[in-house]
Amino acid sequence: MALTALYLTALLGGLTAAGLVYLVLFDEFSEEELVTITPLWFFPIAFGLYGLVSQRLLRRLAEGRGTRGDAARMSVRVVGPLAGLMLFPFLVLKWRSSLLVALVALVAALVWALLLWLFFGLVFPSL
């Protein structure tokens, strides 16, 4: 229960920060500042999402409702092909702790950060 609260807090905090920055305070920041503060909302969202998804997948496994691969495939069917990228840590990790999965998923978030960096480099090359 405490981990679920942690994941939800991180997710909602990140979403709130992103909404605040891009919907309310957008004109207060330069393009460079918007790019610079992206990790402040992006990493909490990634941590919260990976934590919540890992809890759900681990719960399915504990209930005996298939293998890790089955649970991941079910998520891909529900969410779509993009879920395959998000589920990569769960497909390769054999841990039974959502916190460990979420922490390792922060490494995956670094990959997403690299993709964001490339995106901003292509969209805002002058920064």
C-alpha positions in Angstrom: 0.0 0.0 0.0 2.8 2.4 0.8 4.5 1.7 -2.5 1.3 2.3 -4.4 1.0 5.7 -2.6 4.6 6.5 -3.6 4.0 5.6 -7.2 0.7 7.5 -7.4 2.3 10.5 -5.7 5.2 10.5 -8.1 2.9 10.1 -11.1 0.4 12.7 -10.1 3.2 15.1 -9.0 4.9 14.7 -12.4 1.6 15.2 -14.3 0.7 18.2 -12.2 4.2 19.8 -12.7 3.9 19.2 -16.5 0.4 20.7 -16.6 1.5 23.6 -14.5 4.6 24.3 -16.6 3.0 23.8 -20.1 -0.6 25.0 -19.5 -0.3 27.7 -16.8 3.3 29.0 -16.7 4.3 28.4 -20.3 4.9 32.1 -21.2 7.0 32.5 -18.1 9.8 30.2 -19.4 12.1 30.5 -22.4 12.4 27.5 -24.7 15.8 26.7 -23.2 14.3 26.7 -19.7 11.4 24.5 -20.8 13.9 21.9 -22.0 16.0 22.2 -18.9 13.1 21.6 -16.5 11.7 18.6 -18.4 13.4 16.0 -16.1 11.6 17.6 -13.1 8.3 16.3 -14.4 9.4 13.5 -16.7 11.3 11.3 -14.2 8.5 11.3 -11.6 6.0 10.3 -14.3 8.2 7.5 -15.5 8.9 6.2 -12.0 5.2 6.3 -11.0 4.1 4.6 -14.2 6.7 1.8 -14.1 6.0 1.2 -10.4 2.2 0.9 -10.9 2.5 -1.3 -14.0 5.0 -3.5 -12.2 2.7 -3.9 -9.3 -0.1 -4.9 -11.6 2.0 -7.4 -13.5 3.5 -8.9 -10.2 -0.1 -9.2 -8.8 -1.2 -11.1 -11.9 1.8 -13.4 -11.5 1.1 -14.0 -7.8 -2.5 -14.9 -8.6 -1.2 -17.6 -10.9 -2.6 -15.9 -14.0 0.2 -16.8 -16.4 3.8 -15.9 -16.8 5.6 -12.6 -17.0 5.4 -12.8 -20.8 1.7 -13.5 -20.7 1.1 -10.5 -18.4 3.2 -8.3 -20.6 1.5 -9.5 -23.8 -1.9 -8.8 -22.2 -0.7 -5.2 -21.4 0.4 -4.7 -25.0 -3.0 -5.9 -26.2 -4.7 -3.4 -23.9 -2.4 -0.4 -24.3 -1.0 -1.0 -27.8 2.4 -1.5 -29.4 4.0 1.4 -27.5 3.5 -0.7 -24.3 6.2 -3.0 -25.6 8.8 -0.3 -25.1 7.4 0.6 -21.7 7.3 -3.0 -20.6 10.9 -3.9 -21.6 12.2 -3.8 -18.0 9.5 -6.2 -16.9 10.3 -8.7 -19.7 13.9 -8.9 -18.7 13.7 -8.6 -14.9 12.8 -11.6 -12.7 12.5 -9.7 -9.4 9.3 -10.0 -7.4 9.5 -6.4 -6.0 7.8 -3.5 -7.7 10.2 -1.1 -6.0 13.3 -2.8 -7.5 11.6 -2.9 -10.9 10.7 0.8 -10.6 14.2 1.7 -9.6 15.7 -0.2 -12.5 13.1 1.4 -14.7 14.6 4.7 -13.8 17.5 3.4 -16.0 15.0 2.9 -18.7 13.8 6.4 -18.0 17.3 7.6 -18.8 16.9 6.0 -22.3 13.6 7.9 -22.6 15.5 11.0 -21.5 18.0 10.4 -24.3 15.1 10.2 -26.7 13.8 13.5 -25.3 17.2 15.0 -25.7 17.3 13.9 -29.4 13.7 15.2 -29.9 14.6 18.6 -28.5 17.8 18.6 -30.5 15.8 18.1 -33.7 12.9 20.3 -32.8 14.9 23.1 -31.1 18.3 22.8 -32.7 19.3 26.3 -31.7 19.2 25.6 -28.0 
